[in-house]
Amino acid sequence: MRTKTRVKLQFRDEKGSTRIISIDRPKEGLSNEEVKKAMDEIIAAKALGTKNGNLVAKVKAVKETFESHDFDVR
């Protein structure tokens, strides 16, 4: 069995469309405050944009954990 973790950060751009940034293998024990701060910094830096303009607002953040199991098919 393998476990994979991902954090998805969802933002709204200048025209109201939503965009998701997906981060694989985030550090363990991320707090709400750390995630909020990171999202605020992404917005403030204006480093990421879309065809509809810069990211301007946080929508939500989700931590996903997936388990995968291999079958012996030989």
PDB file of N, H, CA, C and O in Angstrom:
ATOM      1  N   MET A   1       0.839  -1.180   0.000  1.00  0.00           N
ATOM      2  CA  MET A   1       0.000   0.000   0.000  1.00  0.00           C
ATOM      3  C   MET A   1       0.887   1.247   0.000  1.00  0.00           C
ATOM      4  O   MET A   1       1.896   1.314   0.702  1.00  0.00           O
ATOM      5  N   ARG A   2       0.491   2.207  -0.788  1.00  0.00           N
ATOM      6  H   ARG A   2      -0.328   2.153  -1.359  1.00  0.00           H
ATOM      7  CA  ARG A   2       1.174   3.505  -0.841  1.00  0.00           C
ATOM      8  C   ARG A   2       0.146   4.590  -0.527  1.00  0.00           C
ATOM      9  O   ARG A   2      -1.010   4.503  -0.941  1.00  0.00           O
ATOM     10  N   THR A   3       0.577   5.599   0.198  1.00  0.00           N
ATOM     11  H   THR A   3       1.516   5.670   0.534  1.00  0.00           H
ATOM     12  CA  THR A   3      -0.298   6.731   0.513  1.00  0.00           C
ATOM     13  C   THR A   3       0.313   7.986  -0.087  1.00  0.00           C
ATOM     14  O   THR A   3       1.507   8.243   0.067  1.00  0.00           O
ATOM     15  N   LYS A   4      -0.508   8.757  -0.765  1.00  0.00           N
ATOM     16  H   LYS A   4      -1.478   8.548  -0.889  1.00  0.00           H
ATOM     17  CA  LYS A   4      -0.076  10.026  -1.348  1.00  0.00           C
ATOM     18  C   LYS A   4      -0.945  11.143  -0.797  1.00  0.00           C
ATOM     19  O   LYS A   4      -2.150  10.975  -0.612  1.00  0.00           O
ATOM     20  N   THR A   5      -0.320  12.287  -0.537  1.00  0.00           N
ATOM     21  H   THR A   5       0.659  12.424  -0.688  1.00  0.00           H
ATOM     22  CA  THR A   5      -1.044  13.446  -0.025  1.00  0.00           C
ATOM     23  C   THR A   5      -0.853  14.614  -0.983  1.00  0.00           C
ATOM     24  O   THR A   5       0.210  14.798  -1.576  1.00  0.00           O
ATOM     25  N   ARG A   6      -1.918  15.394  -1.114  1.00  0.00           N
ATOM     26  H   ARG A   6      -2.782  15.244  -0.633  1.00  0.00           H
ATOM     27  CA  ARG A   6      -1.891  16.556  -2.002  1.00  0.00           C
ATOM     28  C   ARG A   6      -2.717  17.662  -1.341  1.00  0.00           C
ATOM     29  O   ARG A   6      -3.721  17.387  -0.684  1.00  0.00           O
ATOM     30  N   VAL A   7      -2.290  18.902  -1.519  1.00  0.00           N
ATOM     31  H   VAL A   7      -1.474  19.125  -2.053  1.00  0.00           H
ATOM     32  CA  VAL A   7      -3.078  20.051  -1.084  1.00  0.00           C
ATOM     33  C   VAL A   7      -3.506  20.807  -2.330  1.00  0.00           C
ATOM     34  O   VAL A   7      -2.689  21.095  -3.205  1.00  0.00           O
ATOM     35  N   LYS A   8      -4.793  21.125  -2.404  1.00  0.00           N
ATOM     36  H   LYS A   8      -5.457  20.891  -1.694  1.00  0.00           H
ATOM     37  CA  LYS A   8      -5.329  21.897  -3.523  1.00  0.00           C
ATOM     38  C   LYS A   8      -5.764  23.260  -3.004  1.00  0.00           C
ATOM     39  O   LYS A   8      -6.572  23.362  -2.081  1.00  0.00           O
ATOM     40  N   LEU A   9      -5.211  24.307  -3.618  1.00  0.00           N
ATOM     41  H   LEU A   9      -4.555  24.224  -4.368  1.00  0.00           H
ATOM     42  CA  LEU A   9      -5.542  25.678  -3.251  1.00  0.00           C
ATOM     43  C   LEU A   9      -6.394  26.269  -4.367  1.00  0.00           C
ATOM     44  O   LEU A   9      -5.965  26.319  -5.520  1.00  0.00           O
ATOM     45  N   GLN A  10      -7.582  26.710  -4.032  1.00  0.00           N
ATOM     46  H   GLN A  10      -7.931  26.670  -3.096  1.00  0.00           H
ATOM     47  CA  GLN A  10      -8.482  27.248  -5.047  1.00  0.00           C
ATOM     48  C   GLN A  10      -8.590  28.759  -4.874  1.00  0.00           C
ATOM     49  O   GLN A  10      -8.808  29.268  -3.775  1.00  0.00           O
ATOM     50  N   PHE A  11      -8.430  29.463  -6.000  1.00  0.00           N
ATOM     51  H   PHE A  11      -8.253  29.050  -6.893  1.00  0.00           H
ATOM     52  CA  PHE A  11      -8.454  30.921  -6.035  1.00  0.00           C
ATOM     53  C   PHE A  11      -9.494  31.404  -7.037  1.00  0.00           C
ATOM     54  O   PHE A  11      -9.955  30.648  -7.891  1.00  0.00           O
ATOM     55  N   ARG A  12      -9.854  32.682  -6.915  1.00  0.00           N
ATOM     56  H   ARG A  12      -9.479  33.296  -6.221  1.00  0.00           H
ATOM     57  CA  ARG A  12     -10.698  33.340  -7.902  1.00  0.00           C
ATOM     58  C   ARG A  12      -9.841  34.377  -8.623  1.00  0.00           C
ATOM     59  O   ARG A  12      -9.035  35.066  -7.999  1.00  0.00           O
ATOM     60  N   ASP A  13     -10.017  34.484  -9.941  1.00  0.00           N
ATOM     61  H   ASP A  13     -10.672  33.925 -10.449  1.00  0.00           H
ATOM     62  CA  ASP A  13      -9.261  35.485 -10.701  1.00  0.00           C
ATOM     63  C   ASP A  13     -10.093  36.759 -10.867  1.00  0.00           C
ATOM     64  O   ASP A  13     -11.206  36.853 -10.348  1.00  0.00           O
ATOM     65  N   GLU A  14      -9.549  37.732 -11.588  1.00  0.00           N
ATOM     66  H   GLU A  14      -8.646  37.656 -12.009  1.00  0.00           H
ATOM     67  CA  GLU A  14     -10.180  39.047 -11.721  1.00  0.00           C
ATOM     68  C   GLU A  14     -11.560  39.004 -12.375  1.00  0.00           C
ATOM     69  O   GLU A  14     -12.378  39.892 -12.132  1.00  0.00           O
ATOM     70  N   LYS A  15     -11.831  38.009 -13.184  1.00  0.00           N
ATOM     71  H   LYS A  15     -11.166  37.288 -13.381  1.00  0.00           H
ATOM     72  CA  LYS A  15     -13.138  37.912 -13.841  1.00  0.00           C
ATOM     73  C   LYS A  15     -14.075  36.921 -13.167  1.00  0.00           C
ATOM     74  O   LYS A  15     -15.149  36.623 -13.690  1.00  0.00           O
ATOM     75  N   GLY A  16     -13.671  36.409 -12.004  1.00  0.00           N
ATOM     76  H   GLY A  16     -12.799  36.651 -11.579  1.00  0.00           H
ATOM     77  CA  GLY A  16     -14.544  35.544 -11.232  1.00  0.00           C
ATOM     78  C   GLY A  16     -14.402  34.056 -11.478  1.00  0.00           C
ATOM     79  O   GLY A  16     -15.095  33.263 -10.840  1.00  0.00           O
ATOM     80  N   SER A  17     -13.530  33.656 -12.378  1.00  0.00           N
ATOM     81  H   SER A  17     -12.967  34.300 -12.896  1.00  0.00           H
ATOM     82  CA  SER A  17     -13.308  32.229 -12.610  1.00  0.00           C
ATOM     83  C   SER A  17     -12.444  31.662 -11.494  1.00  0.00           C
ATOM     84  O   SER A  17     -11.652  32.382 -10.885  1.00  0.00           O
ATOM     85  N   THR A  18     -12.598  30.380 -11.232  1.00  0.00           N
ATOM     86  H   THR A  18     -13.241  29.796 -11.727  1.00  0.00           H
ATOM     87  CA  THR A  18     -11.774  29.761 -10.198  1.00  0.00           C
ATOM     88  C   THR A  18     -10.635  28.976 -10.826  1.00  0.00           C
ATOM     89  O   THR A  18     -10.759  28.421 -11.918  1.00  0.00           O
ATOM     90  N   ARG A  19      -9.539  28.946 -10.115  1.00  0.00           N
ATOM     91  H   ARG A  19      -9.439  29.397  -9.228  1.00  0.00           H
ATOM     92  CA  ARG A  19      -8.332  28.234 -10.540  1.00  0.00           C
ATOM     93  C   ARG A  19      -7.797  27.458  -9.357  1.00  0.00           C
ATOM     94  O   ARG A  19      -7.896  27.903  -8.214  1.00  0.00           O
ATOM     95  N   ILE A  20      -7.226  26.287  -9.636  1.00  0.00           N
ATOM     96  H   ILE A  20      -7.147  25.925 -10.564  1.00  0.00           H
ATOM     97  CA  ILE A  20      -6.691  25.434  -8.575  1.00  0.00           C
ATOM     98  C   ILE A  20      -5.193  25.235  -8.776  1.00  0.00           C
ATOM     99  O   ILE A  20      -4.730  24.960  -9.882  1.00  0.00           O
ATOM    100  N   ILE A  21      -4.452  25.377  -7.690  1.00  0.00           N
ATOM    101  H   ILE A  21      -4.829  25.600  -6.791  1.00  0.00           H
ATOM    102  CA  ILE A  21      -3.039  25.046  -7.659  1.00  0.00           C
ATOM    103  C   ILE A  21      -2.929  23.781  -6.810  1.00  0.00           C
ATOM    104  O   ILE A  21      -3.396  23.754  -5.671  1.00  0.00           O
ATOM    105  N   SER A  22      -2.325  22.756  -7.351  1.00  0.00           N
ATOM    106  H   SER A  22      -1.946  22.779  -8.276  1.00  0.00           H
ATOM    107  CA  SER A  22      -2.195  21.474  -6.668  1.00  0.00           C
ATOM    108  C   SER A  22      -0.743  21.270  -6.240  1.00  0.00           C
ATOM    109  O   SER A  22       0.179  21.423  -7.041  1.00  0.00           O
ATOM    110  N   ILE A  23      -0.556  20.927  -4.978  1.00  0.00           N
ATOM    111  H   ILE A  23      -1.305  20.802  -4.327  1.00  0.00           H
ATOM    112  CA  ILE A  23       0.790  20.739  -4.429  1.00  0.00           C
ATOM    113  C   ILE A  23       0.916  19.311  -3.920  1.00  0.00           C
ATOM    114  O   ILE A  23       0.239  18.923  -2.969  1.00  0.00           O
ATOM    115  N   ASP A  24       1.774  18.539  -4.548  1.00  0.00           N
ATOM    116  H   ASP A  24       2.325  18.854  -5.321  1.00  0.00           H
ATOM    117  CA  ASP A  24       2.018  17.163  -4.126  1.00  0.00           C
ATOM    118  C   ASP A  24       3.019  17.135  -2.975  1.00  0.00           C
ATOM    119  O   ASP A  24       3.906  17.985  -2.893  1.00  0.00           O
ATOM    120  N   ARG A  25       2.873  16.163  -2.099  1.00  0.00           N
ATOM    121  H   ARG A  25       2.152  15.473  -2.166  1.00  0.00           H
ATOM    122  CA  ARG A  25       3.762  15.924  -0.966  1.00  0.00           C
ATOM    123  C   ARG A  25       3.989  17.173  -0.099  1.00  0.00           C
ATOM    124  O   ARG A  25       5.132  17.576   0.113  1.00  0.00           O
ATOM    125  N   PRO A  26       2.905  17.787   0.403  1.00  0.00           N
ATOM    126  CA  PRO A  26       3.094  18.953   1.284  1.00  0.00           C
ATOM    127  C   PRO A  26       3.721  18.522   2.600  1.00  0.00           C
ATOM    128  O   PRO A  26       3.672  17.345   2.959  1.00  0.00           O
ATOM    129  N   LYS A  27       4.307  19.465   3.315  1.00  0.00           N
ATOM    130  H   LYS A  27       4.348  20.420   3.023  1.00  0.00           H
ATOM    131  CA  LYS A  27       4.919  19.119   4.598  1.00  0.00           C
ATOM    132  C   LYS A  27       3.835  18.652   5.569  1.00  0.00           C
ATOM    133  O   LYS A  27       2.674  19.048   5.469  1.00  0.00           O
ATOM    134  N   GLU A  28       4.237  17.815   6.493  1.00  0.00           N
ATOM    135  H   GLU A  28       5.180  17.493   6.575  1.00  0.00           H
ATOM    136  CA  GLU A  28       3.316  17.267   7.482  1.00  0.00           C
ATOM    137  C   GLU A  28       2.856  18.353   8.449  1.00  0.00           C
ATOM    138  O   GLU A  28       3.615  19.265   8.780  1.00  0.00           O
ATOM    139  N   GLY A  29       1.636  18.251   8.889  1.00  0.00           N
ATOM    140  H   GLY A  29       1.020  17.511   8.620  1.00  0.00           H
ATOM    141  CA  GLY A  29       1.130  19.116   9.948  1.00  0.00           C
ATOM    142  C   GLY A  29       0.861  20.552   9.560  1.00  0.00           C
ATOM    143  O   GLY A  29       0.938  21.438  10.411  1.00  0.00           O
ATOM    144  N   LEU A  30       0.550  20.809   8.312  1.00  0.00           N
ATOM    145  H   LEU A  30       0.488  20.090   7.620  1.00  0.00           H
ATOM    146  CA  LEU A  30       0.229  22.183   7.909  1.00  0.00           C
ATOM    147  C   LEU A  30      -0.965  22.693   8.706  1.00  0.00           C
ATOM    148  O   LEU A  30      -1.959  21.986   8.870  1.00  0.00           O
ATOM    149  N   SER A  31      -0.861  23.919   9.197  1.00  0.00           N
ATOM    150  H   SER A  31      -0.054  24.493   9.064  1.00  0.00           H
ATOM    151  CA  SER A  31      -1.973  24.512   9.945  1.00  0.00           C
ATOM    152  C   SER A  31      -2.823  25.377   9.020  1.00  0.00           C
ATOM    153  O   SER A  31      -2.397  25.746   7.925  1.00  0.00           O
ATOM    154  N   ASN A  32      -4.025  25.689   9.478  1.00  0.00           N
ATOM    155  H   ASN A  32      -4.371  25.389  10.367  1.00  0.00           H
ATOM    156  CA  ASN A  32      -4.888  26.591   8.721  1.00  0.00           C
ATOM    157  C   ASN A  32      -4.189  27.919   8.475  1.00  0.00           C
ATOM    158  O   ASN A  32      -4.248  28.466   7.374  1.00  0.00           O
ATOM    159  N   GLU A  33      -3.525  28.434   9.507  1.00  0.00           N
ATOM    160  H   GLU A  33      -3.477  27.990  10.401  1.00  0.00           H
ATOM    161  CA  GLU A  33      -2.852  29.728   9.381  1.00  0.00           C
ATOM    162  C   GLU A  33      -1.739  29.698   8.340  1.00  0.00           C
ATOM    163  O   GLU A  33      -1.574  30.658   7.588  1.00  0.00           O
ATOM    164  N   GLU A  34      -0.975  28.608   8.286  1.00  0.00           N
ATOM    165  H   GLU A  34      -1.109  27.828   8.897  1.00  0.00           H
ATOM    166  CA  GLU A  34       0.096  28.495   7.291  1.00  0.00           C
ATOM    167  C   GLU A  34      -0.480  28.476   5.875  1.00  0.00           C
ATOM    168  O   GLU A  34       0.071  29.100   4.968  1.00  0.00           O
ATOM    169  N   VAL A  35      -1.582  27.764   5.691  1.00  0.00           N
ATOM    170  H   VAL A  35      -2.029  27.257   6.428  1.00  0.00           H
ATOM    171  CA  VAL A  35      -2.200  27.687   4.373  1.00  0.00           C
ATOM    172  C   VAL A  35      -2.764  29.054   3.976  1.00  0.00           C
ATOM    173  O   VAL A  35      -2.565  29.502   2.846  1.00  0.00           O
ATOM    174  N   LYS A  36      -3.466  29.716   4.902  1.00  0.00           N
ATOM    175  H   LYS A  36      -3.627  29.352   5.819  1.00  0.00           H
ATOM    176  CA  LYS A  36      -4.011  31.058   4.614  1.00  0.00           C
ATOM    177  C   LYS A  36      -2.891  32.025   4.244  1.00  0.00           C
ATOM    178  O   LYS A  36      -3.008  32.784   3.282  1.00  0.00           O
ATOM    179  N   LYS A  37      -1.807  31.992   5.014  1.00  0.00           N
ATOM    180  H   LYS A  37      -1.712  31.376   5.796  1.00  0.00           H
ATOM    181  CA  LYS A  37      -0.674  32.900   4.763  1.00  0.00           C
ATOM    182  C   LYS A  37      -0.070  32.628   3.382  1.00  0.00           C
ATOM    183  O   LYS A  37       0.219  33.562   2.634  1.00  0.00           O
ATOM    184  N   ALA A  38       0.117  31.361   3.048  1.00  0.00           N
ATOM    185  H   ALA A  38      -0.118  30.602   3.655  1.00  0.00           H
ATOM    186  CA  ALA A  38       0.679  31.018   1.738  1.00  0.00           C
ATOM    187  C   ALA A  38      -0.223  31.507   0.608  1.00  0.00           C
ATOM    188  O   ALA A  38       0.258  32.041  -0.392  1.00  0.00           O
ATOM    189  N   MET A  39      -1.532  31.322   0.771  1.00  0.00           N
ATOM    190  H   MET A  39      -1.923  30.888   1.582  1.00  0.00           H
ATOM    191  CA  MET A  39      -2.461  31.772  -0.270  1.00  0.00           C
ATOM    192  C   MET A  39      -2.449  33.296  -0.388  1.00  0.00           C
ATOM    193  O   MET A  39      -2.472  33.831  -1.496  1.00  0.00           O
ATOM    194  N   ASP A  40      -2.413  33.996   0.746  1.00  0.00           N
ATOM    195  H   ASP A  40      -2.394  33.561   1.646  1.00  0.00           H
ATOM    196  CA  ASP A  40      -2.330  35.461   0.722  1.00  0.00           C
ATOM    197  C   ASP A  40      -1.062  35.930   0.017  1.00  0.00           C
ATOM    198  O   ASP A  40      -1.091  36.902  -0.737  1.00  0.00           O
ATOM    199  N   GLU A  41       0.054  35.238   0.262  1.00  0.00           N
ATOM    200  H   GLU A  41       0.078  34.448   0.874  1.00  0.00           H
ATOM    201  CA  GLU A  41       1.319  35.614  -0.379  1.00  0.00           C
ATOM    202  C   GLU A  41       1.276  35.374  -1.880  1.00  0.00           C
ATOM    203  O   GLU A  41       1.830  36.164  -2.645  1.00  0.00           O
ATOM    204  N   ILE A  42       0.632  34.304  -2.311  1.00  0.00           N
ATOM    205  H   ILE A  42       0.183  33.663  -1.690  1.00  0.00           H
ATOM    206  CA  ILE A  42       0.496  34.032  -3.752  1.00  0.00           C
ATOM    207  C   ILE A  42      -0.300  35.152  -4.408  1.00  0.00           C
ATOM    208  O   ILE A  42       0.065  35.632  -5.481  1.00  0.00           O
ATOM    209  N   ILE A  43      -1.391  35.570  -3.761  1.00  0.00           N
ATOM    210  H   ILE A  43      -1.687  35.180  -2.889  1.00  0.00           H
ATOM    211  CA  ILE A  43      -2.221  36.648  -4.308  1.00  0.00           C
ATOM    212  C   ILE A  43      -1.434  37.954  -4.329  1.00  0.00           C
ATOM    213  O   ILE A  43      -1.430  38.655  -5.340  1.00  0.00           O
ATOM    214  N   ALA A  44      -0.770  38.287  -3.232  1.00  0.00           N
ATOM    215  H   ALA A  44      -0.773  37.718  -2.410  1.00  0.00           H
ATOM    216  CA  ALA A  44      -0.036  39.557  -3.124  1.00  0.00           C
ATOM    217  C   ALA A  44       1.108  39.652  -4.120  1.00  0.00           C
ATOM    218  O   ALA A  44       1.399  40.735  -4.627  1.00  0.00           O
ATOM    219  N   ALA A  45       1.762  38.528  -4.407  1.00  0.00           N
ATOM    220  H   ALA A  45       1.526  37.648  -3.995  1.00  0.00           H
ATOM    221  CA  ALA A  45       2.910  38.540  -5.320  1.00  0.00           C
ATOM    222  C   ALA A  45       2.491  38.774  -6.770  1.00  0.00           C
ATOM    223  O   ALA A  45       3.312  39.185  -7.590  1.00  0.00           O
ATOM    224  N   LYS A  46       1.231  38.520  -7.091  1.00  0.00           N
ATOM    225  H   LYS A  46       0.565  38.187  -6.424  1.00  0.00           H
ATOM    226  CA  LYS A  46       0.725  38.652  -8.466  1.00  0.00           C
ATOM    227  C   LYS A  46       1.610  37.911  -9.461  1.00  0.00           C
ATOM    228  O   LYS A  46       1.759  38.314 -10.614  1.00  0.00           O
ATOM    229  N   ALA A  47       2.192  36.820  -8.981  1.00  0.00           N
ATOM    230  H   ALA A  47       2.072  36.492  -8.044  1.00  0.00           H
ATOM    231  CA  ALA A  47       3.104  36.037  -9.817  1.00  0.00           C
ATOM    232  C   ALA A  47       2.363  35.046 -10.700  1.00  0.00           C
ATOM    233  O   ALA A  47       2.901  34.589 -11.709  1.00  0.00           O
ATOM    234  N   LEU A  48       1.127  34.710 -10.328  1.00  0.00           N
ATOM    235  H   LEU A  48       0.690  35.081  -9.509  1.00  0.00           H
ATOM    236  CA  LEU A  48       0.355  33.744 -11.099  1.00  0.00           C
ATOM    237  C   LEU A  48      -0.881  34.420 -11.662  1.00  0.00           C
ATOM    238  O   LEU A  48      -1.641  35.075 -10.949  1.00  0.00           O
ATOM    239  N   GLY A  49      -1.054  34.245 -12.942  1.00  0.00           N
ATOM    240  H   GLY A  49      -0.436  33.713 -13.521  1.00  0.00           H
ATOM    241  CA  GLY A  49      -2.218  34.826 -13.584  1.00  0.00           C
ATOM    242  C   GLY A  49      -2.865  33.837 -14.525  1.00  0.00           C
ATOM    243  O   GLY A  49      -2.322  32.766 -14.797  1.00  0.00           O
ATOM    244  N   THR A  50      -4.010  34.200 -15.008  1.00  0.00           N
ATOM    245  H   THR A  50      -4.451  35.070 -14.787  1.00  0.00           H
ATOM    246  CA  THR A  50      -4.738  33.389 -15.970  1.00  0.00           C
ATOM    247  C   THR A  50      -5.085  34.265 -17.154  1.00  0.00           C
ATOM    248  O   THR A  50      -4.748  35.449 -17.171  1.00  0.00           O
ATOM    249  N   LYS A  51      -5.743  33.711 -18.127  1.00  0.00           N
ATOM    250  H   LYS A  51      -6.017  32.749 -18.113  1.00  0.00           H
ATOM    251  CA  LYS A  51      -6.184  34.532 -19.257  1.00  0.00           C
ATOM    252  C   LYS A  51      -7.210  35.571 -18.803  1.00  0.00           C
ATOM    253  O   LYS A  51      -7.483  36.535 -19.517  1.00  0.00           O
ATOM    254  N   ASN A  52      -7.776  35.367 -17.609  1.00  0.00           N
ATOM    255  H   ASN A  52      -7.554  34.583 -17.028  1.00  0.00           H
ATOM    256  CA  ASN A  52      -8.754  36.300 -17.050  1.00  0.00           C
ATOM    257  C   ASN A  52      -8.154  37.249 -16.020  1.00  0.00           C
ATOM    258  O   ASN A  52      -8.890  37.922 -15.298  1.00  0.00           O
ATOM    259  N   GLY A  53      -6.837  37.312 -15.945  1.00  0.00           N
ATOM    260  H   GLY A  53      -6.239  36.766 -16.532  1.00  0.00           H
ATOM    261  CA  GLY A  53      -6.182  38.231 -15.023  1.00  0.00           C
ATOM    262  C   GLY A  53      -5.539  37.522 -13.847  1.00  0.00           C
ATOM    263  O   GLY A  53      -5.447  36.295 -13.809  1.00  0.00           O
ATOM    264  N   ASN A  54      -5.097  38.321 -12.890  1.00  0.00           N
ATOM    265  H   ASN A  54      -5.172  39.318 -12.921  1.00  0.00           H
ATOM    266  CA  ASN A  54      -4.399  37.800 -11.713  1.00  0.00           C
ATOM    267  C   ASN A  54      -5.353  37.096 -10.757  1.00  0.00           C
ATOM    268  O   ASN A  54      -6.567  37.291 -10.806  1.00  0.00           O
ATOM    269  N   LEU A  55      -4.777  36.279  -9.891  1.00  0.00           N
ATOM    270  H   LEU A  55      -3.790  36.121  -9.851  1.00  0.00           H
ATOM    271  CA  LEU A  55      -5.547  35.682  -8.814  1.00  0.00           C
ATOM    272  C   LEU A  55      -5.793  36.764  -7.776  1.00  0.00           C
ATOM    273  O   LEU A  55      -4.867  37.477  -7.388  1.00  0.00           O
ATOM    274  N   VAL A  56      -7.048  36.894  -7.318  1.00  0.00           N
ATOM    275  H   VAL A  56      -7.801  36.316  -7.633  1.00  0.00           H
ATOM    276  CA  VAL A  56      -7.386  38.009  -6.435  1.00  0.00           C
ATOM    277  C   VAL A  56      -8.045  37.608  -5.120  1.00  0.00           C
ATOM    278  O   VAL A  56      -8.145  38.432  -4.211  1.00  0.00           O
ATOM    279  N   ALA A  57      -8.499  36.356  -5.000  1.00  0.00           N
ATOM    280  H   ALA A  57      -8.418  35.686  -5.738  1.00  0.00           H
ATOM    281  CA  ALA A  57      -9.187  35.955  -3.768  1.00  0.00           C
ATOM    282  C   ALA A  57      -9.016  34.462  -3.501  1.00  0.00           C
ATOM    283  O   ALA A  57      -8.895  33.657  -4.425  1.00  0.00           O
ATOM    284  N   LYS A  58      -9.009  34.115  -2.219  1.00  0.00           N
ATOM    285  H   LYS A  58      -9.107  34.768  -1.468  1.00  0.00           H
ATOM    286  CA  LYS A  58      -8.998  32.713  -1.808  1.00  0.00           C
ATOM    287  C   LYS A  58     -10.423  32.182  -1.879  1.00  0.00           C
ATOM    288  O   LYS A  58     -11.368  32.889  -1.528  1.00  0.00           O
ATOM    289  N   VAL A  59     -10.583  30.948  -2.328  1.00  0.00           N
ATOM    290  H   VAL A  59      -9.815  30.374  -2.613  1.00  0.00           H
ATOM    291  CA  VAL A  59     -11.893  30.295  -2.323  1.00  0.00           C
ATOM    292  C   VAL A  59     -11.907  29.196  -1.271  1.00  0.00           C
ATOM    293  O   VAL A  59     -12.737  29.212  -0.362  1.00  0.00           O
ATOM    294  N   LYS A  60     -10.981  28.231  -1.394  1.00  0.00           N
ATOM    295  H   LYS A  60     -10.306  28.218  -2.132  1.00  0.00           H
ATOM    296  CA  LYS A  60     -10.873  27.172  -0.403  1.00  0.00           C
ATOM    297  C   LYS A  60      -9.562  26.434  -0.569  1.00  0.00           C
ATOM    298  O   LYS A  60      -8.863  26.587  -1.571  1.00  0.00           O
ATOM    299  N   ALA A  61      -9.244  25.632   0.431  1.00  0.00           N
ATOM    300  H   ALA A  61      -9.812  25.508   1.245  1.00  0.00           H
ATOM    301  CA  ALA A  61      -8.063  24.770   0.395  1.00  0.00           C
ATOM    302  C   ALA A  61      -8.478  23.400   0.927  1.00  0.00           C
ATOM    303  O   ALA A  61      -9.228  23.294   1.897  1.00  0.00           O
ATOM    304  N   VAL A  62      -7.974  22.356   0.270  1.00  0.00           N
ATOM    305  H   VAL A  62      -7.365  22.442  -0.518  1.00  0.00           H
ATOM    306  CA  VAL A  62      -8.346  20.993   0.620  1.00  0.00           C
ATOM    307  C   VAL A  62      -7.097  20.120   0.669  1.00  0.00           C
ATOM    308  O   VAL A  62      -6.241  20.190  -0.213  1.00  0.00           O
ATOM    309  N   LYS A  63      -7.006  19.303   1.705  1.00  0.00           N
ATOM    310  H   LYS A  63      -7.702  19.246   2.422  1.00  0.00           H
ATOM    311  CA  LYS A  63      -5.944  18.295   1.775  1.00  0.00           C
ATOM    312  C   LYS A  63      -6.566  16.967   1.375  1.00  0.00           C
ATOM    313  O   LYS A  63      -7.565  16.541   1.954  1.00  0.00           O
ATOM    314  N   GLU A  64      -5.971  16.314   0.384  1.00  0.00           N
ATOM    315  H   GLU A  64      -5.159  16.659  -0.086  1.00  0.00           H
ATOM    316  CA  GLU A  64      -6.452  15.019  -0.087  1.00  0.00           C
ATOM    317  C   GLU A  64      -5.414  13.960   0.222  1.00  0.00           C
ATOM    318  O   GLU A  64      -4.215  14.191   0.065  1.00  0.00           O
ATOM    319  N   THR A  65      -5.875  12.798   0.660  1.00  0.00           N
ATOM    320  H   THR A  65      -6.849  12.611   0.787  1.00  0.00           H
ATOM    321  CA  THR A  65      -4.994  11.667   0.901  1.00  0.00           C
ATOM    322  C   THR A  65      -5.528  10.478   0.118  1.00  0.00           C
ATOM    323  O   THR A  65      -6.706  10.133   0.216  1.00  0.00           O
ATOM    324  N   PHE A  66      -4.645   9.854  -0.664  1.00  0.00           N
ATOM    325  H   PHE A  66      -3.689  10.134  -0.743  1.00  0.00           H
ATOM    326  CA  PHE A  66      -5.016   8.726  -1.497  1.00  0.00           C
ATOM    327  C   PHE A  66      -4.216   7.505  -1.084  1.00  0.00           C
ATOM    328  O   PHE A  66      -3.024   7.601  -0.794  1.00  0.00           O
ATOM    329  N   GLU A  67      -4.865   6.380  -1.058  1.00  0.00           N
ATOM    330  H   GLU A  67      -5.834   6.302  -1.293  1.00  0.00           H
ATOM    331  CA  GLU A  67      -4.188   5.116  -0.830  1.00  0.00           C
ATOM    332  C   GLU A  67      -4.261   4.308  -2.113  1.00  0.00           C
ATOM    333  O   GLU A  67      -5.302   4.267  -2.769  1.00  0.00           O
ATOM    334  N   SER A  68      -3.170   3.671  -2.467  1.00  0.00           N
ATOM    335  H   SER A  68      -2.325   3.704  -1.934  1.00  0.00           H
ATOM    336  CA  SER A  68      -3.193   2.800  -3.636  1.00  0.00           C
ATOM    337  C   SER A  68      -2.669   1.423  -3.232  1.00  0.00           C
ATOM    338  O   SER A  68      -1.746   1.295  -2.427  1.00  0.00           O
ATOM    339  N   HIS A  69      -3.275   0.425  -3.802  1.00  0.00           N
ATOM    340  H   HIS A  69      -4.025   0.529  -4.456  1.00  0.00           H
ATOM    341  CA  HIS A  69      -2.920  -0.956  -3.507  1.00  0.00           C
ATOM    342  C   HIS A  69      -2.635  -1.656  -4.838  1.00  0.00           C
ATOM    343  O   HIS A  69      -3.415  -1.554  -5.784  1.00  0.00           O
ATOM    344  N   ASP A  70      -1.518  -2.361  -4.896  1.00  0.00           N
ATOM    345  H   ASP A  70      -0.884  -2.444  -4.127  1.00  0.00           H
ATOM    346  CA  ASP A  70      -1.190  -3.122  -6.089  1.00  0.00           C
ATOM    347  C   ASP A  70      -1.798  -4.508  -6.002  1.00  0.00           C
ATOM    348  O   ASP A  70      -1.802  -5.132  -4.941  1.00  0.00           O
ATOM    349  N   PHE A  71      -2.304  -4.975  -7.107  1.00  0.00           N
ATOM    350  H   PHE A  71      -2.300  -4.468  -7.969  1.00  0.00           H
ATOM    351  CA  PHE A  71      -2.804  -6.346  -7.219  1.00  0.00           C
ATOM    352  C   PHE A  71      -1.718  -7.201  -7.857  1.00  0.00           C
ATOM    353  O   PHE A  71      -1.014  -6.748  -8.760  1.00  0.00           O
ATOM    354  N   ASP A  72      -1.586  -8.419  -7.394  1.00  0.00           N
ATOM    355  H   ASP A  72      -2.158  -8.787  -6.660  1.00  0.00           H
ATOM    356  CA  ASP A  72      -0.654  -9.360  -8.010  1.00  0.00           C
ATOM    357  C   ASP A  72      -1.418 -10.083  -9.126  1.00  0.00           C
ATOM    358  O   ASP A  72      -2.204 -10.997  -8.876  1.00  0.00           O
ATOM    359  N   VAL A  73      -1.165  -9.649 -10.352  1.00  0.00           N
ATOM    360  H   VAL A  73      -0.526  -8.907 -10.556  1.00  0.00           H
ATOM    361  CA  VAL A  73      -1.897 -10.189 -11.499  1.00  0.00           C
ATOM    362  C   VAL A  73      -1.068 -11.162 -12.335  1.00  0.00           C
ATOM    363  O   VAL A  73      -1.489 -11.557 -13.423  1.00  0.00           O
ATOM    364  N   ARG A  74       0.098 -11.549 -11.839  1.00  0.00           N
ATOM    365  H   ARG A  74       0.439 -11.228 -10.955  1.00  0.00           H
ATOM    366  CA  ARG A  74       0.928 -12.488 -12.598  1.00  0.00           C
ATOM    367  C   ARG A  74       0.523 -13.903 -12.407  1.00  0.00           C
ATOM    368  O   ARG A  74       1.133 -14.803 -12.985  1.00  0.00           O
TER     369      ARG A  74
END
